[in-house]
Amino acid sequence: MGKYSVLIHLVFFFNSVFLPKGLLYTQILGPFFYLKTLRRGKSTWLFPFLLFLIGYDAIHLAQGVEPTSFLNSNALFVLTYLSIVGIYHFISDIQQPEKIMGQVLLFNGLLVLIALPFFFLPKPYQEWMWYVKKITGGTNEIPRLALFTYEASYYSLLLTPVFAYFLLDLLINKGQKNRWLTVILCVVPLLLSLSFGVIGALLLAAVFVSLIRLRTIFKSTFARSVFLTSMLVALVGFWLLMQFPDNLVAMRINNILEGKDTSANGRTSDSFKMAWLIAEMKNLWLGGGLGQIKHLVVEVVHQHFKYWGDFPRYDIPNAMGETLAIFGVVGVILRLALEIYLFFKTQVYSNYYRLLLFCFIFIYQFTGSFITNIAEYICWCIAFSPAFKQFAVKRT
């Protein structure tokens, strides 16, 4: 495991350092990962991928594209695929996942401790480890934990497989030491990231898995203690929110419920509306093509919203919405069909951990992410891998 330690820490903590947003070192190393996979005689599924990509590219070229962005996005899309093939086989061959997860959890805890003093520094220094942005209407700019990633939501999504691993391990398996310390190391970074989309999707996935596997999960006394403690904390938290309605969390929840939260709207309803309009400009069924969103979105805003000034972003911060804009309705159908097919093909339901990650990322793809997001694909790779047998559902 030692020879992979640097690579593992690169993926989780330094993958985007000094690189432009959207590009990662793992994508740059994609060809190396792919060649290593070929040398090991592993499957790469390159033919169906190229068939899909070349077919769509031919259609989009016929429709007309901006060539530079089209070529750059195709290159990034291919590099992402090559990276994910290597990452999938690495995950599938893991023999001692607890060691990897433990290293990441502890190193993340160390970085969080280092990040805490930066919270109180002036903004230029604060932004070294915190993502500083106005999170919702009626509030000032709020620092959110991001460490060395480019955004708090990306950081929380990247670490979700690690946090989910340990929390599920605590609930199902017995004999772990430092249980409450592990809970703190998992929960505190998520809360500091203030990534409501990630936290909400993870909670929904946990509730779903708990309901279908209720008897097994709650056999443990510790699991029942965590559940009761969580319920108590939730009730106390709700009471505090009612008593002090001017705090950040209460204001954001209220804005979300009233449809006024710019971040939530931007990642959900606004993303799908914009994606539909962009696809419709070229071909609703087959989309506008890779790299075309940032060009088409300007025209959409001019035509449909009559706005001619600058606006904050030229992308669609929603993986399913971006799929719709780029590959059209057919692309969305193919994406969902592939996910459902692999769910049954790899028997995701036979493993608690893989099922939890599948439910989480299936929900999250409708609320955030993007189509070249390595953090999202790591979740899919885990869900569809044959690894993590310690979480296998035992037949009774």
C-alpha positions as CSV (number, residue, x, y, z in Angstrom):
1,M,0.0,0.0,0.0
2,G,3.0,2.3,0.6
3,K,3.8,2.8,-3.1
4,Y,0.3,4.1,-3.7
5,S,0.2,6.4,-0.7
6,V,1.5,9.5,-2.6
7,L,-1.1,8.9,-5.4
8,I,-3.9,8.4,-2.9
9,H,-3.1,11.7,-1.1
10,L,-2.8,13.5,-4.5
11,V,-6.3,12.4,-5.5
12,F,-7.9,13.4,-2.2
13,F,-6.0,16.5,-1.2
14,F,-3.8,18.1,-3.9
15,N,-5.4,17.1,-7.2
16,S,-6.2,20.6,-8.3
17,V,-3.4,22.6,-6.7
18,F,-1.9,25.2,-9.1
19,L,-4.1,23.9,-12.0
20,P,-7.0,25.8,-13.7
21,K,-10.5,25.0,-12.4
22,G,-11.8,21.7,-13.9
23,L,-8.4,20.2,-14.6
24,L,-6.8,17.7,-12.3
25,Y,-3.5,15.9,-12.1
26,T,-5.3,12.5,-12.3
27,Q,-6.7,13.6,-15.6
28,I,-3.3,14.6,-16.9
29,L,-2.0,11.2,-15.8
30,G,-5.0,9.5,-17.5
31,P,-2.9,8.0,-20.3
32,F,-0.4,6.5,-17.8
33,F,-3.3,4.9,-15.8
34,Y,-4.7,3.5,-19.0
35,L,-1.5,2.0,-20.2
36,K,-0.9,0.4,-16.8
37,T,-4.4,-1.0,-17.0
38,L,-3.6,-2.5,-20.5
39,R,-0.4,-4.0,-19.3
40,R,-2.3,-5.8,-16.5
41,G,-4.7,-7.3,-19.0
42,K,-7.7,-5.5,-17.5
43,S,-10.9,-4.6,-19.4
44,T,-11.0,-0.9,-20.6
45,W,-14.4,-0.8,-22.5
46,L,-12.7,1.6,-24.9
47,F,-14.8,0.5,-28.0
48,P,-18.3,1.4,-26.6
49,F,-16.9,4.7,-25.2
50,L,-15.4,5.7,-28.6
51,L,-18.5,4.6,-30.4
52,F,-20.6,6.8,-28.1
53,L,-18.2,9.8,-28.4
54,I,-17.4,9.6,-32.1
55,G,-21.1,9.2,-32.9
56,Y,-22.1,12.2,-30.9
57,D,-19.1,14.3,-32.1
58,A,-20.1,13.6,-35.8
59,I,-23.6,14.8,-35.1
60,H,-22.5,17.9,-33.2
61,L,-19.9,18.8,-35.9
62,A,-22.7,18.6,-38.5
63,Q,-24.8,21.0,-36.3
64,G,-21.9,23.4,-36.0
65,V,-19.6,24.0,-33.0
66,E,-17.0,26.4,-31.7
67,P,-13.9,24.4,-32.6
68,T,-11.4,25.3,-29.9
69,S,-13.8,24.7,-27.0
70,F,-15.1,21.5,-28.7
71,L,-11.6,20.0,-29.1
72,N,-10.5,21.0,-25.6
73,S,-13.6,19.6,-24.0
74,N,-13.2,16.3,-26.0
75,A,-9.6,16.0,-24.8
76,L,-10.7,16.5,-21.2
77,F,-13.6,14.1,-21.6
78,V,-11.2,11.4,-22.9
79,L,-8.6,12.0,-20.2
80,T,-11.3,11.7,-17.6
81,Y,-12.4,8.4,-19.1
82,L,-8.8,7.1,-19.1
83,S,-8.4,8.1,-15.5
84,I,-11.6,6.5,-14.3
85,V,-10.7,3.2,-16.0
86,G,-7.5,3.0,-14.0
87,I,-9.2,4.2,-10.8
88,Y,-12.0,1.6,-11.1
89,H,-9.5,-1.3,-11.4
90,F,-7.5,0.1,-8.5
91,I,-10.6,0.2,-6.3
92,S,-11.7,-3.3,-7.5
93,D,-8.3,-4.8,-6.5
94,I,-8.1,-3.2,-3.0
95,Q,-7.2,-5.8,-0.4
96,Q,-7.1,-3.7,2.7
97,P,-9.4,-0.7,2.2
98,E,-9.4,0.1,5.8
99,K,-5.8,1.2,5.6
100,I,-6.4,3.6,2.7
101,M,-9.5,5.0,4.3
102,G,-7.7,5.4,7.6
103,Q,-4.8,7.3,6.1
104,V,-7.2,9.6,4.3
105,L,-9.4,10.2,7.3
106,L,-6.4,11.0,9.7
107,F,-4.6,13.2,7.2
108,N,-7.9,15.0,6.5
109,G,-8.3,15.6,10.2
110,L,-4.8,17.0,10.4
111,L,-5.4,19.4,7.5
112,V,-8.7,20.5,9.2
113,L,-6.8,21.4,12.3
114,I,-4.3,23.3,10.2
115,A,-7.2,25.1,8.4
116,L,-8.9,26.3,11.6
117,P,-6.6,29.2,12.3
118,F,-6.9,30.4,8.6
119,F,-10.6,30.9,9.3
120,F,-9.8,34.0,11.4
121,L,-7.2,35.5,9.0
122,P,-8.0,38.2,6.4
123,K,-9.6,37.1,3.2
124,P,-6.5,36.5,0.9
125,Y,-5.0,34.1,3.4
126,Q,-8.3,32.7,4.5
127,E,-9.0,31.5,0.9
128,W,-5.9,29.3,1.0
129,M,-8.0,26.6,2.8
130,W,-11.6,28.0,2.9
131,Y,-14.0,28.7,0.1
132,V,-15.3,32.2,0.7
133,K,-18.6,33.2,-1.0
134,K,-22.0,34.5,-0.3
135,I,-24.0,31.3,0.3
136,T,-27.6,32.5,0.3
137,G,-29.7,35.7,0.3
138,G,-29.6,37.9,3.4
139,T,-26.2,36.8,4.5
140,N,-22.6,38.0,4.2
141,E,-19.8,36.0,2.6
142,I,-19.3,32.8,4.6
143,P,-16.1,30.8,4.7
144,R,-16.7,27.1,3.9
145,L,-14.1,24.4,4.4
146,A,-12.4,23.4,1.1
147,L,-8.8,22.7,2.1
148,F,-6.8,22.6,-1.2
149,T,-9.7,21.9,-3.5
150,Y,-11.3,24.7,-5.6
151,E,-14.8,24.5,-4.0
152,A,-16.3,23.4,-0.7
153,S,-19.0,21.2,-2.4
154,Y,-16.2,19.4,-4.4
155,Y,-14.2,18.8,-1.2
156,S,-17.2,17.3,0.6
157,L,-18.2,15.2,-2.4
158,L,-14.6,13.9,-2.7
159,L,-14.4,12.9,1.0
160,T,-18.0,11.4,1.1
161,P,-16.8,7.8,0.3
162,V,-14.4,7.9,3.2
163,F,-16.9,9.4,5.7
164,A,-19.6,6.9,4.6
165,Y,-17.2,4.0,4.9
166,F,-16.3,4.7,8.5
167,L,-19.8,5.7,9.6
168,L,-21.3,2.5,8.1
169,D,-18.4,0.4,9.5
170,L,-19.2,1.8,13.0
171,L,-22.9,0.9,12.6
172,I,-22.5,-2.6,11.2
173,N,-19.2,-4.0,12.5
174,K,-18.1,-4.5,16.0
175,G,-14.8,-4.1,17.8
176,Q,-13.6,-0.7,16.5
177,K,-11.7,1.6,18.8
178,N,-12.1,5.3,19.2
179,R,-15.6,5.2,17.9
180,W,-16.7,8.7,18.9
181,L,-13.4,10.2,17.6
182,T,-14.1,8.6,14.3
183,V,-17.6,10.1,14.2
184,I,-16.1,13.5,14.9
185,L,-13.5,13.1,12.2
186,C,-16.2,12.2,9.7
187,V,-19.0,14.7,10.7
188,V,-17.1,17.9,11.6
189,P,-15.5,18.4,8.1
190,L,-18.8,17.8,6.4
191,L,-20.5,20.4,8.6
192,L,-17.7,22.9,8.1
193,S,-18.0,22.6,4.4
194,L,-21.7,23.7,4.6
195,S,-22.4,21.7,1.5
196,F,-26.1,21.2,1.9
197,G,-26.4,19.3,-1.4
198,V,-23.9,16.7,-0.3
199,I,-25.1,16.4,3.3
200,G,-28.8,16.2,2.2
201,A,-28.1,13.6,-0.5
202,L,-26.0,11.5,2.0
203,L,-28.8,11.7,4.7
204,L,-31.4,10.7,2.2
205,A,-29.3,7.8,1.0
206,A,-28.6,6.7,4.6
207,V,-32.3,6.8,5.5
208,F,-33.1,4.7,2.4
209,V,-30.5,2.1,3.2
210,S,-31.5,2.0,6.8
211,L,-35.1,1.4,6.0
212,I,-34.5,-1.5,3.7
213,R,-31.8,-3.0,6.0
214,L,-33.2,-1.8,9.3
215,R,-32.9,-5.0,11.3
216,T,-29.2,-5.7,10.4
217,I,-28.0,-2.1,10.9
218,F,-29.7,-1.6,14.3
219,K,-28.5,-4.8,15.9
220,S,-25.6,-2.9,17.3
221,T,-26.0,-1.1,20.6
222,F,-23.6,1.6,19.2
223,A,-25.8,2.0,16.1
224,R,-28.8,2.6,18.3
225,S,-26.8,5.1,20.4
226,V,-25.8,7.0,17.3
227,F,-29.3,7.0,16.0
228,L,-30.8,8.3,19.3
229,T,-28.0,10.9,19.7
230,S,-28.6,12.1,16.2
231,M,-32.3,12.4,16.8
232,L,-31.6,14.3,20.0
233,V,-29.1,16.7,18.3
234,A,-31.6,17.2,15.4
235,L,-34.4,18.1,17.8
236,V,-32.2,20.5,19.9
237,G,-30.9,22.0,16.6
238,F,-34.4,22.5,15.3
239,W,-35.5,24.2,18.6
240,L,-32.4,26.5,18.4
241,L,-33.2,27.4,14.8
242,M,-36.8,28.3,15.9
243,Q,-35.5,30.4,18.8
244,F,-32.8,32.2,16.8
245,P,-34.1,32.5,13.2
246,D,-31.5,35.0,12.1
247,N,-28.6,32.4,11.9
248,L,-27.1,31.2,8.6
249,V,-28.5,27.7,8.7
250,A,-32.1,28.9,9.4
251,M,-31.9,31.6,6.8
252,R,-30.7,29.2,4.2
253,I,-33.3,26.5,4.9
254,N,-36.0,29.2,4.8
255,N,-34.7,30.5,1.5
256,I,-34.5,27.0,0.0
257,L,-38.1,26.3,1.1
258,E,-39.3,29.6,-0.4
259,G,-37.3,29.1,-3.6
260,K,-35.1,32.1,-2.9
261,D,-31.7,30.3,-2.4
262,T,-29.5,31.3,-5.3
263,S,-27.1,28.4,-4.8
264,A,-29.8,25.7,-4.5
265,N,-31.7,27.1,-7.4
266,G,-28.6,27.5,-9.5
267,R,-27.7,23.8,-9.0
268,T,-31.2,22.4,-9.6
269,S,-34.2,24.2,-11.2
270,D,-32.1,26.9,-13.0
271,S,-29.6,24.3,-14.2
272,F,-32.3,22.2,-15.8
273,K,-34.1,25.2,-17.3
274,M,-30.8,26.5,-18.8
275,A,-29.8,23.0,-20.0
276,W,-33.2,22.5,-21.7
277,L,-32.9,25.9,-23.5
278,I,-29.3,25.2,-24.6
279,A,-30.1,21.8,-26.0
280,E,-33.2,23.1,-27.7
281,M,-31.1,25.7,-29.5
282,K,-29.2,23.0,-31.3
283,N,-31.1,19.7,-31.0
284,L,-33.2,18.9,-27.9
285,W,-32.8,15.1,-28.4
286,L,-29.0,15.1,-29.1
287,G,-27.8,18.3,-27.4
288,G,-25.3,21.0,-28.3
289,G,-22.0,19.2,-28.0
290,L,-19.0,19.2,-25.7
291,G,-17.5,22.6,-24.9
292,Q,-20.5,24.5,-26.3
293,I,-22.3,25.4,-23.1
294,K,-20.2,28.5,-22.3
295,H,-20.9,29.9,-25.8
296,L,-24.6,28.9,-26.1
297,V,-25.5,30.1,-22.6
298,V,-24.7,33.7,-23.6
299,E,-27.1,33.5,-26.4
300,V,-29.8,31.8,-24.2
301,V,-29.5,34.6,-21.6
302,H,-29.8,37.2,-24.3
303,Q,-32.8,35.7,-26.0
304,H,-34.8,34.3,-23.1
305,F,-33.8,36.6,-20.2
306,K,-33.1,39.8,-22.1
307,Y,-29.9,40.3,-20.1
308,W,-26.9,41.8,-21.8
309,G,-24.4,42.3,-18.9
310,D,-21.9,40.0,-17.3
311,F,-23.1,37.1,-15.3
312,P,-21.2,35.0,-12.7
313,R,-20.9,31.6,-14.4
314,Y,-21.0,30.2,-17.9
315,D,-21.4,26.6,-17.0
316,I,-24.2,24.3,-15.6
317,P,-23.3,23.1,-12.1
318,N,-25.4,20.0,-12.3
319,A,-24.3,16.7,-13.8
320,M,-27.6,15.6,-15.2
321,G,-28.4,19.1,-16.4
322,E,-25.0,19.3,-18.2
323,T,-25.7,15.9,-19.7
324,L,-28.9,17.2,-21.1
325,A,-27.3,20.4,-22.5
326,I,-24.4,18.4,-24.1
327,F,-25.9,15.1,-25.2
328,G,-29.7,15.9,-25.2
329,V,-32.6,13.9,-24.0
330,V,-31.1,10.8,-25.5
331,G,-27.9,11.3,-23.5
332,V,-29.9,11.6,-20.3
333,I,-31.8,8.4,-21.1
334,L,-28.5,6.6,-21.9
335,R,-26.9,7.8,-18.7
336,L,-29.8,6.6,-16.5
337,A,-30.1,3.3,-18.4
338,L,-26.3,2.6,-17.9
339,E,-26.6,3.4,-14.2
340,I,-29.6,1.1,-13.7
341,Y,-28.0,-1.7,-15.9
342,L,-24.8,-1.6,-13.8
343,F,-26.8,-1.5,-10.6
344,F,-28.2,-4.9,-11.4
345,K,-25.2,-6.2,-13.4
346,T,-22.8,-5.7,-10.4
347,Q,-25.4,-6.5,-7.8
348,V,-25.0,-3.2,-5.9
349,Y,-27.9,-4.3,-3.6
350,S,-25.7,-7.1,-2.2
351,N,-23.4,-4.7,-0.4
352,Y,-24.4,-2.1,2.2
353,Y,-21.5,0.3,1.4
354,R,-21.9,0.1,-2.3
355,L,-25.6,0.5,-2.0
356,L,-25.2,3.6,0.2
357,L,-22.7,5.2,-2.3
358,F,-25.0,4.3,-5.3
359,C,-28.0,5.9,-3.6
360,F,-26.0,9.0,-2.6
361,I,-24.5,9.7,-6.0
362,F,-27.7,8.8,-7.9
363,I,-29.4,11.5,-5.9
364,Y,-26.5,14.0,-6.0
365,Q,-26.2,13.9,-9.8
366,F,-29.6,15.8,-9.9
367,T,-28.4,18.5,-7.5
368,G,-24.7,19.2,-8.5
369,S,-21.5,18.0,-10.0
370,F,-20.4,18.0,-13.7
371,I,-19.6,15.4,-16.4
372,T,-15.8,15.4,-15.9
373,N,-16.0,15.3,-12.1
374,I,-13.5,12.8,-10.8
375,A,-15.0,12.9,-7.3
376,E,-18.4,11.8,-8.7
377,Y,-16.9,9.0,-10.7
378,I,-15.0,7.7,-7.7
379,C,-18.4,7.2,-6.0
380,W,-19.7,5.4,-9.1
381,C,-16.6,3.2,-9.3
382,I,-17.0,2.1,-5.7
383,A,-20.7,1.4,-6.2
384,F,-20.0,-0.8,-9.2
385,S,-16.8,-2.5,-8.0
386,P,-16.5,-6.0,-6.5
387,A,-14.5,-4.6,-3.5
388,F,-15.5,-3.9,0.1
389,K,-16.7,-7.4,0.8
390,Q,-16.8,-6.8,4.5
391,F,-20.0,-4.9,3.9
392,A,-21.6,-7.7,2.0
393,V,-25.3,-8.4,2.9
394,K,-25.4,-11.8,4.7
395,R,-28.1,-14.1,3.6
396,T,-30.3,-15.4,6.4
